C-alpha cells in the first residue's frame, strides 16, 4: 500500500510540477503493478505462485494502465511540443559518408551545393552564416535567424537547436528527430531544416536583412515558405503536412543568384 501511494503521488508531481510525463508514466506503472499484486493477494488468486502469479499481476496492471494511455500520450505530445531546445539527428542509411564532402540542398527538391576545398564549410550568406562540418560519418550544422530588431528567433550550433521562448519572436515551431521548422513572431516560417546522412536540406529567411532568402519552389513572397508541419504544434507535434511538391524552378528562386555569386567569391 505504501508503494502504491508513494509512486502514484510521485507520478502526479513528476507530470504536473516537473512536466516529465516519462517519470510519471514509470511511477504510475510501478503503482499499478503494486496494486495488481495487492488484488492477487485476495480470493482464489492468492493461491497463485511464481510465474503464474507474475503473469496475472502484469495482465491486471496492463488492463488498468490501458485507459490512461490517451492521457499519457497527450501529455507527452504537449510537453515535447513546448520544448524550446533539442538536437537534430539524421536517420542512418547504413552507409559510410565519412569521406564525402559537406553539402546542402535548397529545400527538398532544389539544387545541391557541395564544396571540394574543405570538410569544414562556412557559407557566406546575406545574413547569419551557415556552417556545415563533417565529423566522421555525421554532419554538424550551425546557423542563426534573427528578427528585424535583431532578436534571436532560432539558433542551431552543431545540430543542437534552441528557439526563443517568447511568442513575440517565435510564434511556434514543430520538429522531429531529424527536422526542425520555426515560425517567427508574425507566424511566418523563417527556417526549415532537415538533416540527412549526406546533406542538409535547408530553406531560410532572414527578417533582419529585409527577408533575404534561400528558398525553393514551395515559397511565395506574400506567404513565405510553405510549412512542412501541421500546426498548432501542441495538437500536431511531429506531424508532417503532406504538401504536394512543385517542380523546382531555380531561376525563380528568390535570392539564389546573389547567394551563388557570394559562394563563387568565397571559393
N, C-alpha and C positions, 0 to 999 in steps of 0.2 A: 504493500500500500504506500509506503514511503517513497519507493522508486516511482510509482505511478504519479503521485502528487508532485514530486520534485521535477521529474522530466517534463510533465505536462506544463507546469507553470514556467519552467525554464524555456520551453519552446515558445510560449507566448511572449516572454521577454525578448528572446532572440529575434522573433519576427517583428513585433510591434515597437520595440525600443531600438534594436540594433539593425533592423532591416536586413536580417540574414535568414531568409527562408530555408536555406540549406541546413543551417544549425537547427532551426525549428523542426524541420521535417525529420531529421535524425532523432532528436529528442522525443518527438511525438511517436515515432516508430518504437523506440525503447519503451515508452509509456504504454503503448498498445500491446506490445509483447508481454509486459508485466501484467497488464490487465487480463490478457488472454490466459496467461499461466494461472492467474487467480481464479478465473472461470473454470478452468480444467480441474481445479482442486475440489470442485463440488460435484455432487451427484455421482453417477456411474463413471463419469470421465476421470474421477480421481484414481481409478484402478489402472489407468494408462501409465506406462513406464517407458523410459528410454526413447528409442527412435520414434515410436508412435505418439508418445506424448509431445515430443518436439515438433512432429509434423502437424498435429492437431493445433498446437499453440500458434504455429506460423500461419495455418489456414485461417484461424479465427482472427488473428491480427491483420491479415490481408483483407478479409471481409470488412473489418472495422475501419481500415485505412482507406479503402477504395472510395467511399463517399466524400472524403476530404480532398481527393485528387484535384477536382476543378478549382477549389480554393487555393491549394498549394501552387498549382500551375499559374493561376492568375497572379498570385503574389510574386512568383519567380519572374514572370514576364514584366510586371510593373516595376519591380526593383531593378532589374537589369536594364530596362529602357531608361531609367532615371540616372544611371551611372554617367559620370562626366569624364571617365578615363577608361582606357583599355589598351590592348595590344593586338595589332594585326598579325595574323599568322596565315601564310599561304598553305593551301591544301597540297599535300605531297602527290606528285605524279610518279613516284618511284624511279625517277631518272636523275642522273648526275649532271647538274648545271654549274658545277664549281669552276669550270674553265671558260664559261661563256661570259661575254661582255654584258655589262648592265644595259638595260634598255627599258623604255617605257612606251606606252601606246596611248594615243589620243582617244579616249573613250573605249568602248568595247569593240568597235568596228572601224577605227580610224587607222592612220599611218603609225608605223612602229619606228621609233628612233633608237639607234644603237650607237655606241661610242667605242672606237677601237683603241683609243690612246691610253685609257686607264680603267682600272676596276673601281676607281673612286670618281664618280661622275657628279659634277656640280654644274647645273644648267643655269645660264643667265636668262632671266625672265624679266618682264616689265615690273615685277614687284618682288615679293619674297622669293628667296632662292629655293630650288628643288634639288635635293641631293639623293643620289642612289649609290649605295655601296654594296658590293658583293662580298659577303663573309662566308667563305666556304660554299655550301650549297644553298645559302639563304641570301635574299636581297634585303637590305636595310634602307628604308625610305624615310625622308625627312622633308617637311615644308611647313609653312605657316600661312594663315589667311587672316587679315585684319579688316575691320570695318572702315568707313570713311573718316572716322575720328581717330583711327589708329588703335582702337581697342581690339584685343585678341578675340577672334572667333573660334579658331581651332589651331592647334599646334601638334605636329607629329614629329617625333625625334626617334629615329631608328625603330620605326614601327609602333612605338608607344605613343598613343594619342590622348589628348585631353581637349575638352571644349569648355567655353565659358559657361559658368553656372547661371549667368544672367540671361533671361529670355530677351532682354533688350539687345544683346549681342548674338546669342544663339537661340533662335526660337524653338528649334527641335533638331534632332538627329536620330539616325537609325543605323544599325550596324549588324554584321555577323562576324564570325571569326576572321574572315579574310577581306571584308569590305566595310567601308565607312562612308556615310553621306551626311552632310551638315548643311542646315539652313541658317541663314543669318537672321538678324532681328526683323527683317522685312518678310520673312518666310520664304525667301528665295534661296535655292540651292546654290552654294558657293564652292562646294567641294564634293567630288565623287572620286573615291579611290578604291581599287581592288588589287590585292596583292596576289600575284601568280608566281609559280616556281621560277619562271624565266623572265618575267617582266612585271612592270607596274602599269595598270590601266588607270588613266587619270583624266579628269575634267575639273577645271577650276576657274573661278572668277576672283579678281582682287578688287573689292569695292574701294579700297583706299587708293587705288590707282585708276579711278574712273572706270571701274568694271572691266579693266583689261582682262582678256580671257584666253584660255587654252581649252577649246571645246570642240566636240564632234557634231554629228548630224542632229542628235536629239536636243536641239538648242534653238531658242529664238531670243532676240533682243528684248522683247516685251516680257516673256515669261521666264527667261533664263534657261538653265539646264533642267531637262525633264527628270523628275525624281525616278530613281530606280527602286525605291522602297515605298511601302504604304505608310500612311500617316493617319492619325497621330501615333507616335511610336509606343505610347503606353497601352494602346489597343492592338498594335500590329508590330510588336517588337520582332525584328529579324525577318519580316515577311517582305519578299520582293514583289514589286509590281511588274507583272509580265507585260511590259510595254513592247510594242512591235518595233523592231529595229528598222530604221530607214537607211536607204543607200547612202554611203558616205560621199560627200562632195568636198574634197579637200580644198578646192579653190574658193569655196564659200565659207570655209571655217573661220570664224571671227578671230582676228588677232594672230592667226597662224603664220602669216607671211613675215610679220615683224619678228616673231619668235624664231623662225627658221633663219632669218638674217643674223640674229644675235648668236644662234648656235654656230653658224659658219664662222663668225668672227672669233668665237671662243675657241674653235678648233684651229 
